[in-house]
């Protein structure tokens, strides 16, 4: 009897092993809610959608100057967009991609995924929406998002000309599921990390609504790690954490923007709040490796107390004019917290030049940024008698010609 039971169990194991993988996969829960890539004039004809997990990578190639994508003929060696999924999460790669939209109420890239999302940038990538009242170029809904890869992204979105109606929701399966901000170039739920890439974002608008237009909105923490960011918004904040002011369901309290590891961040707004982490949130700035941030915007309202970390010394200034001409310098020791900046227009944390050796012919060269700084040192002249020129031993400049008597 015992042998018969063992034989039945072995036979059952063999049968299960012969079942196709797809048959077993039917009982798994999909983590991809929706992925959509849209170009051109928008609508179903210009959109490719997926609503299930990716069993194999998919590839697309940009055609018609970015107004369309060929999903049929792209390969793993000839593509501009690829999407793949593994146990590590969902991965979307842009390789010299050009996505051009000319439509209202559409996103170039929309991801709703119950797991970590990685966006790899390879080469130079461009995303743009020509229509006014256009939403985010990238609307990203994942447990966390990392933009990395070593390449660059240049994105431009048009602002919203209304006053409040840009706070809307995305509906999935008939249920109100996701909040988005019409006017963000990158709109991200949860944490966002930008690492080892160059990102240039611009928010154009003909509106006079200073609250509608953002370059980056994230409801979690933002980390800028060894990255270059150049952000410009004609109206409104260029970076904002938490919910938009018309949606109180997302809390920004305790959220942070961290800038570190040699990142260069340039932020400018044509209106108010050029850099506004949000009430209750904060900026963490690590001074090491030449990290810098320069932010300016008319009538800016900075309401946060930046925490300065790292061992390198920095220049910290804040002022009420766009060019920083009236900026007040703040001194600090390593680790010291800086006085809160409130209602200012110009804010900058830049490294102090250091290292290098000045000569009489050349200023010292900063070992962090390579720029010259300070002043040349005095010449070192040598002369044994009045029959010889008095010559600098470093640059050979003649101070006193031969035959000239002194003393």
TORKOL-4160 file (C-alpha; in steps of 0.2 Angstrom, whole numbers, padded with zeros to 4 digits, m for minus):
407
<pt num="1" X="0000" Y="0000" Z="0000"/>
<pt num="2" X="0014" Y="0012" Z="0005"/>
<pt num="3" X="0023" Y="0008" Z="m0012"/>
<pt num="4" X="0007" Y="0012" Z="m0021"/>
<pt num="5" X="0005" Y="0029" Z="m0013"/>
<pt num="6" X="0023" Y="0034" Z="m0017"/>
<pt num="7" X="0020" Y="0028" Z="m0035"/>
<pt num="8" X="0004" Y="0039" Z="m0036"/>
<pt num="9" X="0014" Y="0054" Z="m0029"/>
<pt num="10" X="0028" Y="0052" Z="m0041"/>
<pt num="11" X="0016" Y="0051" Z="m0056"/>
<pt num="12" X="0007" Y="0066" Z="m0050"/>
<pt num="13" X="0023" Y="0076" Z="m0049"/>
<pt num="14" X="0027" Y="0070" Z="m0067"/>
<pt num="15" X="0011" Y="0076" Z="m0073"/>
<pt num="16" X="0013" Y="0093" Z="m0065"/>
<pt num="17" X="0030" Y="0095" Z="m0072"/>
<pt num="18" X="0023" Y="0092" Z="m0090"/>
<pt num="19" X="0010" Y="0106" Z="m0088"/>
<pt num="20" X="0014" Y="0121" Z="m0099"/>
<pt num="21" X="0021" Y="0136" Z="m0090"/>
<pt num="22" X="0007" Y="0147" Z="m0097"/>
<pt num="23" X="m0006" Y="0136" Z="m0088"/>
<pt num="24" X="0003" Y="0139" Z="m0071"/>
<pt num="25" X="0004" Y="0157" Z="m0075"/>
<pt num="26" X="m0014" Y="0159" Z="m0076"/>
<pt num="27" X="m0016" Y="0158" Z="m0057"/>
<pt num="28" X="m0003" Y="0172" Z="m0054"/>
<pt num="29" X="m0008" Y="0190" Z="m0050"/>
<pt num="30" X="m0002" Y="0203" Z="m0063"/>
<pt num="31" X="0007" Y="0218" Z="m0057"/>
<pt num="32" X="0006" Y="0228" Z="m0073"/>
<pt num="33" X="m0010" Y="0238" Z="m0072"/>
<pt num="34" X="m0007" Y="0248" Z="m0087"/>
<pt num="35" X="0008" Y="0254" Z="m0098"/>
<pt num="36" X="0004" Y="0265" Z="m0113"/>
<pt num="37" X="0015" Y="0274" Z="m0125"/>
<pt num="38" X="0007" Y="0288" Z="m0135"/>
<pt num="39" X="0013" Y="0299" Z="m0150"/>
<pt num="40" X="0006" Y="0310" Z="m0163"/>
<pt num="41" X="m0011" Y="0316" Z="m0162"/>
<pt num="42" X="m0016" Y="0304" Z="m0148"/>
<pt num="43" X="m0031" Y="0293" Z="m0147"/>
<pt num="44" X="m0031" Y="0274" Z="m0150"/>
<pt num="45" X="m0023" Y="0275" Z="m0167"/>
<pt num="46" X="m0007" Y="0283" Z="m0160"/>
<pt num="47" X="m0007" Y="0273" Z="m0143"/>
<pt num="48" X="0000" Y="0256" Z="m0139"/>
<pt num="49" X="m0006" Y="0248" Z="m0122"/>
<pt num="50" X="m0002" Y="0234" Z="m0111"/>
<pt num="51" X="m0013" Y="0228" Z="m0097"/>
<pt num="52" X="m0004" Y="0212" Z="m0091"/>
<pt num="53" X="0013" Y="0207" Z="m0086"/>
<pt num="54" X="0027" Y="0206" Z="m0100"/>
<pt num="55" X="0031" Y="0188" Z="m0103"/>
<pt num="56" X="0045" Y="0194" Z="m0115"/>
<pt num="57" X="0053" Y="0211" Z="m0120"/>
<pt num="58" X="0044" Y="0222" Z="m0132"/>
<pt num="59" X="0053" Y="0234" Z="m0144"/>
<pt num="60" X="0048" Y="0250" Z="m0153"/>
<pt num="61" X="0056" Y="0261" Z="m0166"/>
<pt num="62" X="0052" Y="0279" Z="m0168"/>
<pt num="63" X="0047" Y="0284" Z="m0185"/>
<pt num="64" X="0039" Y="0300" Z="m0194"/>
<pt num="65" X="0050" Y="0311" Z="m0184"/>
<pt num="66" X="0044" Y="0304" Z="m0168"/>
<pt num="67" X="0025" Y="0306" Z="m0172"/>
<pt num="68" X="0023" Y="0287" Z="m0173"/>
<pt num="69" X="0031" Y="0271" Z="m0167"/>
<pt num="70" X="0034" Y="0255" Z="m0176"/>
<pt num="71" X="0031" Y="0240" Z="m0164"/>
<pt num="72" X="0032" Y="0227" Z="m0177"/>
<pt num="73" X="0049" Y="0228" Z="m0185"/>
<pt num="74" X="0060" Y="0234" Z="m0171"/>
<pt num="75" X="0072" Y="0221" Z="m0163"/>
<pt num="76" X="0083" Y="0220" Z="m0148"/>
<pt num="77" X="0097" Y="0228" Z="m0158"/>
<pt num="78" X="0087" Y="0241" Z="m0168"/>
<pt num="79" X="0075" Y="0250" Z="m0156"/>
<pt num="80" X="0072" Y="0266" Z="m0148"/>
<pt num="81" X="0060" Y="0260" Z="m0134"/>
<pt num="82" X="0060" Y="0243" Z="m0125"/>
<pt num="83" X="0050" Y="0237" Z="m0110"/>
<pt num="84" X="0054" Y="0221" Z="m0100"/>
<pt num="85" X="0049" Y="0214" Z="m0084"/>
<pt num="86" X="0059" Y="0203" Z="m0071"/>
<pt num="87" X="0059" Y="0199" Z="m0053"/>
<pt num="88" X="0068" Y="0215" Z="m0050"/>
<pt num="89" X="0053" Y="0225" Z="m0057"/>
<pt num="90" X="0048" Y="0234" Z="m0073"/>
<pt num="91" X="0061" Y="0241" Z="m0085"/>
<pt num="92" X="0058" Y="0254" Z="m0098"/>
<pt num="93" X="0073" Y="0259" Z="m0109"/>
<pt num="94" X="0074" Y="0274" Z="m0120"/>
<pt num="95" X="0088" Y="0274" Z="m0133"/>
<pt num="96" X="0090" Y="0290" Z="m0143"/>
<pt num="97" X="0071" Y="0290" Z="m0143"/>
<pt num="98" X="0060" Y="0305" Z="m0150"/>
<pt num="99" X="0042" Y="0305" Z="m0144"/>
<pt num="100" X="0032" Y="0319" Z="m0151"/>
<pt num="101" X="0014" Y="0323" Z="m0146"/>
<pt num="102" X="0002" Y="0335" Z="m0153"/>
<pt num="103" X="m0013" Y="0331" Z="m0142"/>
<pt num="104" X="m0022" Y="0337" Z="m0126"/>
<pt num="105" X="m0026" Y="0326" Z="m0112"/>
<pt num="106" X="m0013" Y="0312" Z="m0117"/>
<pt num="107" X="0004" Y="0307" Z="m0109"/>
<pt num="108" X="0019" Y="0301" Z="m0119"/>
<pt num="109" X="0023" Y="0288" Z="m0107"/>
<pt num="110" X="0010" Y="0281" Z="m0094"/>
<pt num="111" X="0015" Y="0267" Z="m0082"/>
<pt num="112" X="0004" Y="0260" Z="m0068"/>
<pt num="113" X="0014" Y="0246" Z="m0060"/>
<pt num="114" X="0013" Y="0238" Z="m0043"/>
<pt num="115" X="0032" Y="0237" Z="m0041"/>
<pt num="116" X="0048" Y="0246" Z="m0044"/>
<pt num="117" X="0051" Y="0255" Z="m0060"/>
<pt num="118" X="0067" Y="0258" Z="m0069"/>
<pt num="119" X="0069" Y="0270" Z="m0084"/>
<pt num="120" X="0085" Y="0268" Z="m0093"/>
<pt num="121" X="0091" Y="0283" Z="m0103"/>
<pt num="122" X="0104" Y="0278" Z="m0117"/>
<pt num="123" X="0110" Y="0292" Z="m0128"/>
<pt num="124" X="0100" Y="0308" Z="m0131"/>
<pt num="125" X="0081" Y="0306" Z="m0129"/>
<pt num="126" X="0067" Y="0319" Z="m0132"/>
<pt num="127" X="0049" Y="0320" Z="m0127"/>
<pt num="128" X="0038" Y="0334" Z="m0131"/>
<pt num="129" X="0020" Y="0339" Z="m0132"/>
<pt num="130" X="0015" Y="0354" Z="m0143"/>
<pt num="131" X="m0003" Y="0356" Z="m0137"/>
<pt num="132" X="m0007" Y="0369" Z="m0123"/>
<pt num="133" X="m0017" Y="0361" Z="m0109"/>
<pt num="134" X="m0006" Y="0345" Z="m0111"/>
<pt num="135" X="m0002" Y="0334" Z="m0096"/>
<pt num="136" X="0014" Y="0326" Z="m0090"/>
<pt num="137" X="0026" Y="0319" Z="m0103"/>
<pt num="138" X="0029" Y="0305" Z="m0091"/>
<pt num="139" X="0016" Y="0299" Z="m0079"/>
<pt num="140" X="0024" Y="0286" Z="m0068"/>
<pt num="141" X="0014" Y="0276" Z="m0055"/>
<pt num="142" X="0025" Y="0263" Z="m0046"/>
<pt num="143" X="0031" Y="0259" Z="m0029"/>
<pt num="144" X="0047" Y="0268" Z="m0033"/>
<pt num="145" X="0055" Y="0275" Z="m0049"/>
<pt num="146" X="0073" Y="0276" Z="m0054"/>
<pt num="147" X="0079" Y="0286" Z="m0069"/>
<pt num="148" X="0096" Y="0281" Z="m0073"/>
<pt num="149" X="0107" Y="0274" Z="m0087"/>
<pt num="150" X="0120" Y="0287" Z="m0091"/>
<pt num="151" X="0111" Y="0296" Z="m0106"/>
<pt num="152" X="0100" Y="0311" Z="m0106"/>
<pt num="153" X="0082" Y="0317" Z="m0107"/>
<pt num="154" X="0075" Y="0333" Z="m0114"/>
<pt num="155" X="0057" Y="0335" Z="m0111"/>
<pt num="156" X="0044" Y="0349" Z="m0114"/>
<pt num="157" X="0026" Y="0350" Z="m0109"/>
<pt num="158" X="0014" Y="0364" Z="m0111"/>
<pt num="159" X="0005" Y="0372" Z="m0096"/>
<pt num="160" X="m0013" Y="0373" Z="m0091"/>
<pt num="161" X="m0022" Y="0389" Z="m0094"/>
<pt num="162" X="m0036" Y="0386" Z="m0081"/>
<pt num="163" X="m0036" Y="0390" Z="m0063"/>
<pt num="164" X="m0041" Y="0374" Z="m0054"/>
<pt num="165" X="m0047" Y="0361" Z="m0066"/>
<pt num="166" X="m0030" Y="0353" Z="m0069"/>
<pt num="167" X="m0032" Y="0343" Z="m0054"/>
<pt num="168" X="m0039" Y="0327" Z="m0061"/>
<pt num="169" X="m0040" Y="0308" Z="m0059"/>
<pt num="170" X="m0036" Y="0293" Z="m0070"/>
<pt num="171" X="m0049" Y="0280" Z="m0071"/>
<pt num="172" X="m0044" Y="0262" Z="m0071"/>
<pt num="173" X="m0057" Y="0248" Z="m0073"/>
<pt num="174" X="m0071" Y="0261" Z="m0070"/>
<pt num="175" X="m0064" Y="0266" Z="m0053"/>
<pt num="176" X="m0055" Y="0282" Z="m0048"/>
<pt num="177" X="m0038" Y="0276" Z="m0046"/>
<pt num="178" X="m0024" Y="0289" Z="m0049"/>
<pt num="179" X="m0022" Y="0308" Z="m0046"/>
<pt num="180" X="m0011" Y="0317" Z="m0059"/>
<pt num="181" X="m0006" Y="0335" Z="m0062"/>
<pt num="182" X="m0010" Y="0341" Z="m0079"/>
<pt num="183" X="0005" Y="0352" Z="m0080"/>
<pt num="184" X="0020" Y="0342" Z="m0074"/>
<pt num="185" X="0033" Y="0336" Z="m0086"/>
<pt num="186" X="0037" Y="0322" Z="m0075"/>
<pt num="187" X="0023" Y="0317" Z="m0063"/>
<pt num="188" X="0028" Y="0303" Z="m0051"/>
<pt num="189" X="0019" Y="0294" Z="m0036"/>
<pt num="190" X="0030" Y="0288" Z="m0022"/>
<pt num="191" X="0050" Y="0290" Z="m0022"/>
<pt num="192" X="0059" Y="0296" Z="m0037"/>
<pt num="193" X="0078" Y="0294" Z="m0040"/>
<pt num="194" X="0087" Y="0303" Z="m0054"/>
<pt num="195" X="0105" Y="0295" Z="m0055"/>
<pt num="196" X="0120" Y="0296" Z="m0067"/>
<pt num="197" X="0109" Y="0305" Z="m0081"/>
<pt num="198" X="0106" Y="0323" Z="m0088"/>
<pt num="199" X="0088" Y="0329" Z="m0087"/>
<pt num="200" X="0082" Y="0345" Z="m0095"/>
<pt num="201" X="0064" Y="0349" Z="m0092"/>
<pt num="202" X="0054" Y="0364" Z="m0098"/>
<pt num="203" X="0037" Y="0369" Z="m0094"/>
<pt num="204" X="0030" Y="0382" Z="m0107"/>
<pt num="205" X="0013" Y="0391" Z="m0104"/>
<pt num="206" X="0003" Y="0405" Z="m0110"/>
<pt num="207" X="m0007" Y="0405" Z="m0094"/>
<pt num="208" X="m0005" Y="0417" Z="m0079"/>
<pt num="209" X="m0009" Y="0403" Z="m0067"/>
<pt num="210" X="0007" Y="0402" Z="m0055"/>
<pt num="211" X="0001" Y="0385" Z="m0047"/>
<pt num="212" X="m0002" Y="0375" Z="m0063"/>
<pt num="213" X="0015" Y="0372" Z="m0070"/>
<pt num="214" X="0028" Y="0360" Z="m0063"/>
<pt num="215" X="0044" Y="0352" Z="m0070"/>
<pt num="216" X="0044" Y="0338" Z="m0057"/>
<pt num="217" X="0030" Y="0333" Z="m0045"/>
<pt num="218" X="0033" Y="0318" Z="m0034"/>
<pt num="219" X="0022" Y="0312" Z="m0019"/>
<pt num="220" X="0037" Y="0303" Z="m0011"/>
<pt num="221" X="0056" Y="0308" Z="m0008"/>
<pt num="222" X="0067" Y="0314" Z="m0023"/>
<pt num="223" X="0085" Y="0309" Z="m0024"/>
<pt num="224" X="0097" Y="0318" Z="m0036"/>
<pt num="225" X="0112" Y="0307" Z="m0036"/>
<pt num="226" X="0127" Y="0312" Z="m0048"/>
<pt num="227" X="0115" Y="0319" Z="m0060"/>
<pt num="228" X="0114" Y="0336" Z="m0070"/>
<pt num="229" X="0096" Y="0344" Z="m0069"/>
<pt num="230" X="0091" Y="0360" Z="m0079"/>
<pt num="231" X="0073" Y="0364" Z="m0075"/>
<pt num="232" X="0063" Y="0379" Z="m0081"/>
<pt num="233" X="0045" Y="0383" Z="m0079"/>
<pt num="234" X="0036" Y="0399" Z="m0085"/>
<pt num="235" X="0024" Y="0398" Z="m0071"/>
<pt num="236" X="0025" Y="0389" Z="m0054"/>
<pt num="237" X="0036" Y="0377" Z="m0045"/>
<pt num="238" X="0049" Y="0368" Z="m0054"/>
<pt num="239" X="0050" Y="0354" Z="m0041"/>
<pt num="240" X="0037" Y="0350" Z="m0029"/>
<pt num="241" X="0034" Y="0336" Z="m0016"/>
<pt num="242" X="0018" Y="0329" Z="m0011"/>
<pt num="243" X="0001" Y="0333" Z="m0018"/>
<pt num="244" X="m0004" Y="0348" Z="m0028"/>
<pt num="245" X="m0012" Y="0361" Z="m0017"/>
<pt num="246" X="m0029" Y="0356" Z="m0024"/>
<pt num="247" X="m0028" Y="0338" Z="m0019"/>
<pt num="248" X="m0025" Y="0335" Z="0000"/>
<pt num="249" X="m0025" Y="0316" Z="m0001"/>
<pt num="250" X="m0006" Y="0315" Z="m0004"/>
<pt num="251" X="0004" Y="0321" Z="0011"/>
<pt num="252" X="0021" Y="0330" Z="0009"/>
<pt num="253" X="0025" Y="0330" Z="0027"/>
<pt num="254" X="0042" Y="0323" Z="0031"/>
<pt num="255" X="0047" Y="0321" Z="0012"/>
<pt num="256" X="0064" Y="0326" Z="0007"/>
<pt num="257" X="0074" Y="0332" Z="m0009"/>
<pt num="258" X="0092" Y="0325" Z="m0008"/>
<pt num="259" X="0105" Y="0332" Z="m0019"/>
<pt num="260" X="0122" Y="0324" Z="m0018"/>
<pt num="261" X="0137" Y="0316" Z="m0026"/>
<pt num="262" X="0142" Y="0330" Z="m0037"/>
<pt num="263" X="0125" Y="0334" Z="m0044"/>
<pt num="264" X="0123" Y="0350" Z="m0053"/>
<pt num="265" X="0105" Y="0357" Z="m0051"/>
<pt num="266" X="0099" Y="0373" Z="m0060"/>
<pt num="267" X="0081" Y="0378" Z="m0057"/>
<pt num="268" X="0072" Y="0394" Z="m0064"/>
<pt num="269" X="0054" Y="0399" Z="m0063"/>
<pt num="270" X="0047" Y="0414" Z="m0072"/>
<pt num="271" X="0034" Y="0416" Z="m0058"/>
<pt num="272" X="0033" Y="0411" Z="m0040"/>
<pt num="273" X="0040" Y="0396" Z="m0031"/>
<pt num="274" X="0055" Y="0391" Z="m0042"/>
<pt num="275" X="0060" Y="0378" Z="m0029"/>
<pt num="276" X="0047" Y="0373" Z="m0017"/>
<pt num="277" X="0049" Y="0356" Z="m0008"/>
<pt num="278" X="0032" Y="0359" Z="0000"/>
<pt num="279" X="0026" Y="0363" Z="0018"/>
<pt num="280" X="0033" Y="0351" Z="0030"/>
<pt num="281" X="0046" Y="0344" Z="0018"/>
<pt num="282" X="0064" Y="0348" Z="0017"/>
<pt num="283" X="0081" Y="0349" Z="0007"/>
<pt num="284" X="0095" Y="0338" Z="0011"/>
<pt num="285" X="0111" Y="0344" Z="0003"/>
<pt num="286" X="0128" Y="0334" Z="0003"/>
<pt num="287" X="0142" Y="0346" Z="m0001"/>
<pt num="288" X="0155" Y="0333" Z="m0006"/>
<pt num="289" X="0161" Y="0331" Z="m0024"/>
<pt num="290" X="0156" Y="0348" Z="m0030"/>
<pt num="291" X="0137" Y="0346" Z="m0028"/>
<pt num="292" X="0128" Y="0363" Z="m0032"/>
<pt num="293" X="0111" Y="0370" Z="m0033"/>
<pt num="294" X="0106" Y="0387" Z="m0040"/>
<pt num="295" X="0087" Y="0391" Z="m0040"/>
<pt num="296" X="0078" Y="0407" Z="m0044"/>
<pt num="297" X="0061" Y="0414" Z="m0048"/>
<pt num="298" X="0051" Y="0430" Z="m0046"/>
<pt num="299" X="0043" Y="0432" Z="m0029"/>
<pt num="300" X="0049" Y="0415" Z="m0024"/>
<pt num="301" X="0043" Y="0407" Z="m0008"/>
<pt num="302" X="0055" Y="0395" Z="0000"/>
<pt num="303" X="0049" Y="0388" Z="0016"/>
<pt num="304" X="0061" Y="0375" Z="0022"/>
<pt num="305" X="0076" Y="0373" Z="0032"/>
<pt num="306" X="0090" Y="0365" Z="0022"/>
<pt num="307" X="0101" Y="0352" Z="0031"/>
<pt num="308" X="0119" Y="0353" Z="0025"/>
<pt num="309" X="0129" Y="0337" Z="0026"/>
<pt num="310" X="0147" Y="0332" Z="0020"/>
<pt num="311" X="0164" Y="0338" Z="0024"/>
<pt num="312" X="0167" Y="0351" Z="0009"/>
<pt num="313" X="0165" Y="0369" Z="0012"/>
<pt num="314" X="0152" Y="0378" Z="0002"/>
<pt num="315" X="0145" Y="0396" Z="m0002"/>
<pt num="316" X="0127" Y="0397" Z="0004"/>
<pt num="317" X="0117" Y="0413" Z="m0001"/>
<pt num="318" X="0099" Y="0419" Z="m0002"/>
<pt num="319" X="0092" Y="0435" Z="m0009"/>
<pt num="320" X="0077" Y="0444" Z="m0016"/>
<pt num="321" X="0083" Y="0448" Z="m0033"/>
<pt num="322" X="0084" Y="0436" Z="m0048"/>
<pt num="323" X="0102" Y="0438" Z="m0051"/>
<pt num="324" X="0107" Y="0436" Z="m0033"/>
<pt num="325" X="0115" Y="0453" Z="m0032"/>
<pt num="326" X="0108" Y="0457" Z="m0015"/>
<pt num="327" X="0111" Y="0439" Z="m0008"/>
<pt num="328" X="0116" Y="0437" Z="0010"/>
<pt num="329" X="0129" Y="0424" Z="0013"/>
<pt num="330" X="0127" Y="0411" Z="0027"/>
<pt num="331" X="0142" Y="0403" Z="0035"/>
<pt num="332" X="0142" Y="0386" Z="0042"/>
<pt num="333" X="0152" Y="0372" Z="0050"/>
<pt num="334" X="0151" Y="0355" Z="0043"/>
<pt num="335" X="0134" Y="0347" Z="0048"/>
<pt num="336" X="0127" Y="0363" Z="0055"/>
<pt num="337" X="0109" Y="0367" Z="0050"/>
<pt num="338" X="0106" Y="0383" Z="0040"/>
<pt num="339" X="0094" Y="0396" Z="0045"/>
<pt num="340" X="0077" Y="0394" Z="0036"/>
<pt num="341" X="0075" Y="0404" Z="0020"/>
<pt num="342" X="0057" Y="0412" Z="0018"/>
<pt num="343" X="0050" Y="0422" Z="0004"/>
<pt num="344" X="0066" Y="0424" Z="m0006"/>
<pt num="345" X="0069" Y="0424" Z="m0025"/>
<pt num="346" X="0087" Y="0418" Z="m0027"/>
<pt num="347" X="0095" Y="0403" Z="m0018"/>
<pt num="348" X="0111" Y="0394" Z="m0021"/>
<pt num="349" X="0123" Y="0382" Z="m0013"/>
<pt num="350" X="0139" Y="0381" Z="m0023"/>
<pt num="351" X="0156" Y="0374" Z="m0018"/>
<pt num="352" X="0171" Y="0384" Z="m0013"/>
<pt num="353" X="0185" Y="0383" Z="m0024"/>
<pt num="354" X="0199" Y="0373" Z="m0017"/>
<pt num="355" X="0216" Y="0365" Z="m0021"/>
<pt num="356" X="0228" Y="0369" Z="m0035"/>
<pt num="357" X="0244" Y="0380" Z="m0035"/>
<pt num="358" X="0244" Y="0398" Z="m0041"/>
<pt num="359" X="0260" Y="0405" Z="m0049"/>
<pt num="360" X="0264" Y="0423" Z="m0055"/>
<pt num="361" X="0258" Y="0418" Z="m0072"/>
<pt num="362" X="0242" Y="0409" Z="m0068"/>
<pt num="363" X="0228" Y="0408" Z="m0055"/>
<pt num="364" X="0226" Y="0392" Z="m0045"/>
<pt num="365" X="0215" Y="0379" Z="m0053"/>
<pt num="366" X="0201" Y="0372" Z="m0043"/>
<pt num="367" X="0202" Y="0353" Z="m0041"/>
<pt num="368" X="0183" Y="0351" Z="m0040"/>
<pt num="369" X="0177" Y="0361" Z="m0055"/>
<pt num="370" X="0193" Y="0365" Z="m0065"/>
<pt num="371" X="0190" Y="0384" Z="m0064"/>
<pt num="372" X="0204" Y="0396" Z="m0060"/>
<pt num="373" X="0201" Y="0406" Z="m0044"/>
<pt num="374" X="0210" Y="0418" Z="m0033"/>
<pt num="375" X="0224" Y="0429" Z="m0039"/>
<pt num="376" X="0242" Y="0425" Z="m0046"/>
<pt num="377" X="0256" Y="0426" Z="m0033"/>
<pt num="378" X="0270" Y="0439" Z="m0034"/>
<pt num="379" X="0284" Y="0437" Z="m0046"/>
<pt num="380" X="0301" Y="0430" Z="m0039"/>
<pt num="381" X="0315" Y="0441" Z="m0046"/>
<pt num="382" X="0333" Y="0436" Z="m0046"/>
<pt num="383" X="0348" Y="0447" Z="m0051"/>
<pt num="384" X="0366" Y="0447" Z="m0046"/>
<pt num="385" X="0372" Y="0464" Z="m0052"/>
<pt num="386" X="0367" Y="0478" Z="m0062"/>
<pt num="387" X="0374" Y="0472" Z="m0078"/>
<pt num="388" X="0360" Y="0458" Z="m0078"/>
<pt num="389" X="0342" Y="0459" Z="m0081"/>
<pt num="390" X="0331" Y="0457" Z="m0065"/>
<pt num="391" X="0321" Y="0442" Z="m0071"/>
<pt num="392" X="0307" Y="0432" Z="m0063"/>
<pt num="393" X="0312" Y="0414" Z="m0060"/>
<pt num="394" X="0295" Y="0407" Z="m0064"/>
<pt num="395" X="0289" Y="0417" Z="m0079"/>
<pt num="396" X="0304" Y="0426" Z="m0085"/>
<pt num="397" X="0297" Y="0443" Z="m0084"/>
<pt num="398" X="0310" Y="0457" Z="m0084"/>
<pt num="399" X="0307" Y="0469" Z="m0069"/>
<pt num="400" X="0323" Y="0479" Z="m0070"/>
<pt num="401" X="0333" Y="0479" Z="m0086"/>
<pt num="402" X="0352" Y="0477" Z="m0086"/>
<pt num="403" X="0362" Y="0493" Z="m0084"/>
<pt num="404" X="0349" Y="0500" Z="m0072"/>
<pt num="405" X="0356" Y="0505" Z="m0055"/>
<pt num="406" X="0346" Y="0504" Z="m0040"/>
<pt num="407" X="0349" Y="0509" Z="m0022"/>
